[in-house]
Amino acid sequence: MWTPWSRRSLGSAEDRATYETLHTASLAAPALRRGLDEDSASASLKHLRTLLGAPSVALTDTERVLAVEGSRERRSDAMELAKQAIAAGTTQAFSTPHAHYPHAIVAPLTVEDAVVGAVVVRAPTSSAGLARATTEVARWVSSQLELAELDKSRTALMEAELRALRAQISPHFVYNSLGAIASFVRTDPERARELLLEFADFTRYSFRRHGEFTTLADELRSIERYLVLEKARFGDRLQVTVQVAPEVLAVTLPFLSIQPLVENAVRHGLERKADGGTVVVIARDAGNEAVITVEDDGVGEDPDRVRRALAGDSAGDSVGLGNVDERMRTVYGNAYGIVVETAPGAGTKVIVRVPKYAPGAER
């Protein structure tokens, strides 16, 4: 007989205790993933105290008490105990003259083998069980703080790579775009005005300062402006085909991850081909992923040179190929590096897969 979920048993007492512990830990995790400071300590400490079942818990960094939860605790006393555990680098047990809770267990917090703070637990009695629990909670808090450092490192890496990519936006393209606009000033002023607006919108998007992520729709709009400017220069030598499934327009992806591939196709695929050629951009729905391909029928490239570019060799002048690959791997994992199919005289096809939903990839 079917029973509503609200009436079902959650299992044995041990099962319920495990569920409650995991649930409580999940409540503390988001704050700790922001790093160790007063705000994160205050937001997480109530849940840590619940995990420990202790009357008083404090979190410190290496210099001061960040937050206290439970019975009144003199911060100077808590910090004195914390400093001893921080210096020792291991869990310490203390007996103190505290009126109600004379026993304290203090465990250090570590990030990448460096002690960054401590958990200070007060109790009326001391026990091996409380010492083990304090040590394990400190280890779990440390793991969350290490994840926070990884998030910061990833963000810093993304920002550095994005700055490098912006620096690589071809001065050649800027010069040629302005030259093309200037050529229309006398013969077709309205066309010159339209191109100048496209150029302004393109540069505004490329050098915007907010966010490491964008939507595929916004990236494609930037690509459209770029291609309008290039067509003003190439004329009929440049043909463009864009096919986009509406389902993938809202997909979030790293900022400037597709536009450099299109610029690479024009600059290195078609510019060196006497009669020009065609760039094809396709974005299709593939279940849990969006698959974007940028293909040209230009002069192609030596596969070994492409492999070197993807490996980080900066000697070549392919615009952002290795940069885009590295950023995709940083955000989504090594399984999401870009795929390049090319050979001399055979054109180039670049394939990018983007998960539709990925933790941390938000505008």
C-alpha positions in Angstrom: 0.0 0.0 0.0 1.4 3.4 -1.0 2.1 5.7 1.9 2.6 9.5 1.6 6.2 10.6 2.0 5.3 12.5 5.1 4.3 9.3 6.8 7.1 7.1 5.7 9.9 6.1 8.1 13.3 7.7 7.6 14.8 4.4 8.7 16.5 3.5 11.9 17.6 5.9 14.6 21.1 5.8 13.1 19.7 6.7 9.7 17.8 9.6 11.0 20.8 10.9 12.9 22.9 10.6 9.8 20.3 12.5 7.8 20.1 15.3 10.4 23.9 15.6 10.6 24.2 15.9 6.8 21.3 18.4 6.7 22.8 20.5 9.5 26.2 20.5 7.8 24.6 21.6 4.5 23.1 24.6 6.3 26.6 25.7 7.5 28.4 25.1 4.2 27.3 28.1 2.1 28.6 30.6 4.6 31.9 28.9 5.0 32.4 28.6 1.2 32.7 32.4 1.3 35.8 32.2 3.4 36.6 32.8 7.1 35.4 36.1 8.4 33.0 37.6 10.9 30.0 37.2 8.6 30.6 33.6 7.6 31.5 32.7 11.2 28.3 34.2 12.5 26.1 32.6 9.8 27.6 29.1 10.2 28.2 28.9 14.0 24.6 28.1 15.0 24.7 25.0 12.8 28.2 24.0 14.0 27.0 24.2 17.6 24.1 21.9 16.7 26.5 19.4 15.1 28.6 19.4 18.3 25.7 19.5 20.8 27.8 21.8 22.9 26.6 24.7 25.1 29.2 27.1 23.7 31.2 27.2 20.5 33.5 30.0 19.1 35.3 30.4 15.8 38.5 32.3 15.5 41.1 33.3 13.0 44.7 33.5 14.0 44.3 36.9 15.7 40.7 37.3 17.1 37.5 35.6 17.9 35.1 36.0 14.9 31.9 34.8 16.5 30.5 33.0 19.6 27.4 31.0 19.8 25.8 29.8 23.1 26.5 30.7 26.7 28.5 33.8 27.5 32.1 33.5 26.7 34.8 36.0 27.2 36.4 36.5 23.9 39.8 37.1 25.4 39.6 33.7 27.1 38.5 31.9 24.0 41.3 33.5 21.9 43.9 32.5 24.5 42.9 28.9 24.2 42.7 29.1 20.4 46.3 30.5 20.2 47.6 27.5 22.1 45.9 25.0 19.7 47.0 27.1 16.7 50.6 27.0 17.9 50.4 23.2 18.5 48.6 22.5 15.3 46.6 19.7 16.9 43.4 19.4 19.0 43.9 20.4 22.6 41.9 19.8 25.8 41.9 22.4 28.6 40.6 22.7 32.1 39.7 26.3 33.0 38.2 28.3 35.9 35.0 29.0 33.8 32.0 29.1 36.2 29.7 26.8 34.3 31.8 25.1 31.6 35.3 24.5 32.9 36.3 22.1 30.1 37.3 23.3 26.6 38.3 21.4 23.5 40.0 23.4 20.8 40.8 22.2 17.3 42.8 24.1 14.7 41.4 25.0 11.2 43.8 24.5 8.3 43.9 25.5 4.7 46.6 24.0 2.5 48.6 22.9 5.6 48.5 26.4 7.1 46.6 27.0 10.3 44.1 29.8 9.8 42.0 29.6 12.9 40.3 27.4 15.5 37.1 26.0 16.8 36.7 26.5 20.6 34.1 24.3 22.3 33.0 24.7 26.0 31.3 21.9 28.0 30.6 21.0 31.6 32.6 17.8 31.2 35.3 16.6 28.9 35.2 13.3 27.0 37.0 11.5 24.2 33.8 11.6 22.2 33.6 15.4 22.3 37.3 15.7 21.4 36.7 13.5 18.3 33.6 15.4 17.3 35.4 18.7 17.6 38.3 17.4 15.6 36.0 16.1 12.8 34.0 19.3 12.7 37.2 21.3 12.5 38.3 19.1 9.6 35.0 19.6 7.8 35.1 23.3 8.3 38.7 23.3 7.0 37.6 21.5 3.9 34.9 24.1 3.2 37.4 26.9 3.7 39.8 25.1 1.2 36.9 25.0 -1.3 36.5 28.7 -0.7 40.1 29.3 -1.5 39.8 27.2 -4.7 36.8 29.3 -5.7 38.8 32.5 -5.1 41.8 31.1 -7.1 39.5 30.0 -9.9 37.9 33.5 -10.0 41.3 35.2 -10.0 42.5 32.9 -12.8 39.4 33.6 -14.8 39.9 37.3 -14.4 43.5 37.1 -15.4 42.7 35.1 -18.4 39.9 37.4 -19.4 42.3 40.4 -19.1 44.8 38.5 -21.3 42.1 37.8 -23.8 40.9 41.4 -24.0 44.5 42.4 -24.5 44.6 40.1 -27.5 41.6 41.6 -29.2 43.4 42.3 -32.5 44.7 45.9 -32.9 44.7 44.8 -36.6 40.9 44.4 -36.4 40.4 47.7 -34.6 42.5 49.5 -37.2 40.8 47.8 -40.1 37.3 48.4 -38.7 38.0 52.1 -38.3 39.5 52.2 -41.7 36.4 50.6 -43.2 34.2 53.0 -41.4 36.3 56.0 -42.6 36.0 54.7 -46.2 32.2 55.2 -46.0 32.2 58.7 -44.5 32.0 60.5 -47.8 30.4 57.9 -50.0 27.7 56.6 -47.6 27.5 58.6 -44.4 24.5 56.7 -43.1 26.4 53.4 -43.6 29.4 54.9 -41.8 27.2 55.9 -38.9 25.7 52.4 -38.6 29.1 50.8 -38.6 30.4 53.2 -36.0 27.5 52.3 -33.7 28.2 48.6 -34.3 31.9 49.2 -33.4 30.9 51.1 -30.2 28.5 48.3 -29.1 31.2 45.6 -29.9 33.9 47.3 -27.9 31.4 48.1 -25.0 30.6 44.4 -24.7 34.2 43.2 -25.1 35.5 45.5 -22.4 32.6 45.5 -19.9 33.7 45.1 -16.3 30.8 43.2 -14.7 30.6 39.4 -14.6 32.8 36.6 -15.8 29.8 34.9 -17.5 27.3 35.8 -20.2 24.5 34.2 -22.1 24.9 32.6 -25.4 22.4 35.2 -26.8 24.6 38.1 -25.7 27.7 36.4 -27.0 26.1 35.9 -30.4 25.0 39.5 -30.5 28.6 40.5 -30.1 29.6 38.1 -32.8 27.0 39.5 -35.1 28.5 43.0 -34.6 32.0 41.7 -35.2 31.0 40.1 -38.5 29.1 43.2 -39.7 32.3 45.1 -39.2 34.4 42.5 -41.0 31.9 42.3 -43.9 32.3 46.0 -44.3 36.0 45.4 -45.0 35.8 42.0 -46.9 32.6 42.7 -48.8 31.5 39.7 -50.8 34.7 37.8 -49.9 33.2 37.0 -46.5 30.0 35.0 -46.3 28.4 34.2 -43.0 25.9 31.5 -41.9 24.5 31.4 -38.3 22.1 28.7 -37.1 20.9 28.8 -33.5 18.4 26.6 -31.7 16.2 28.9 -29.5 16.5 26.4 -26.6 20.1 27.3 -26.1 20.0 31.1 -26.2 19.7 31.4 -22.4 22.6 29.0 -21.7 25.3 30.7 -19.5 28.9 30.4 -20.6 32.2 32.1 -19.9 32.3 35.7 -21.3 34.2 36.0 -24.6 34.4 32.3 -25.1 32.9 32.1 -28.7 33.7 35.5 -30.2 37.5 34.9 -30.2 36.9 31.6 -32.1 35.0 33.5 -34.8 37.7 36.1 -35.0 40.2 33.3 -35.3 38.2 31.9 -38.2 38.2 35.2 -40.1 41.7 36.3 -39.3 43.6 33.1 -39.7 41.2 31.1 -41.9 39.9 33.5 -44.5 42.0 36.6 -44.5 44.9 34.7 -46.0 42.6 33.1 -48.7 42.5 35.2 -51.9 38.9 34.7 -52.6 37.7 34.7 -49.0 35.2 32.1 -47.9 32.4 31.3 -45.4 32.2 31.2 -41.6 29.4 29.0 -40.2 28.3 29.4 -36.6 25.9 26.7 -35.3 24.5 26.4 -31.8 22.4 23.3 -31.2 20.6 21.7 -28.3 22.1 18.4 -27.2 20.1 17.4 -24.1 22.0 18.5 -21.1 24.5 20.5 -23.2 24.6 23.2 -25.8 27.1 22.4 -28.6 28.5 25.4 -30.5 30.6 25.0 -33.6 32.6 27.6 -35.5 33.7 26.5 -38.9 35.5 28.1 -41.8 36.5 26.9 -45.3 39.7 28.9 -45.2 43.4 27.9 -45.4 43.4 25.6 -42.4 46.2 25.1 -39.9 48.9 22.7 -39.0 47.4 20.4 -36.3 50.7 20.4 -34.4 50.6 24.1 -34.2 47.0 24.0 -32.9 48.0 21.4 -30.3 50.8 23.7 -29.1 48.3 26.6 -28.8 45.9 24.5 -26.8 48.9 23.5 -24.6 49.5 27.1 -23.8 52.3 28.0 -26.3 52.0 31.8 -26.6 54.4 32.0 -29.5 51.6 31.6 -32.1 49.2 34.4 -32.9 45.9 32.5 -32.8 43.5 34.8 -31.0 42.5 33.3 -27.7 42.4 29.6 -28.8 44.4 28.3 -25.9 42.8 31.0 -23.6 39.3 29.8 -24.4 40.2 26.2 -23.9 41.8 26.9 -20.5 38.8 28.9 -19.3 36.4 26.2 -20.4 38.4 23.5 -18.5 38.7 25.8 -15.5 34.9 26.3 -15.3 33.6 22.9 -16.3 36.4 20.4 -16.0 38.9 18.8 -18.4 36.1 17.0 -20.3 35.0 20.3 -21.7 38.1 21.5 -23.5 37.5 22.7 -27.0 38.0 20.3 -30.0 39.7 21.6 -33.1 39.6 19.8 -36.5 41.9 21.3 -39.1 44.5 20.6 -41.7 46.4 22.8 -44.2 44.0 23.6 -47.0 41.0 21.9 -45.3 39.6 24.8 -43.3 39.0 24.7 -39.5 36.2 23.5 -37.3 36.1 24.3 -33.5 33.6 22.5 -31.3 32.6 23.8 -27.9 30.3 21.9 -25.5 28.7 23.8 -22.6 26.6 22.2 -19.8 23.2 23.8 -19.6 23.4 23.8 -15.8 26.7 24.1 -14.0 27.3 25.1 -10.3 29.2 28.4 -10.1 28.6 29.4 -13.7 26.2 32.3 -13.2 25.9 35.7 -14.7 
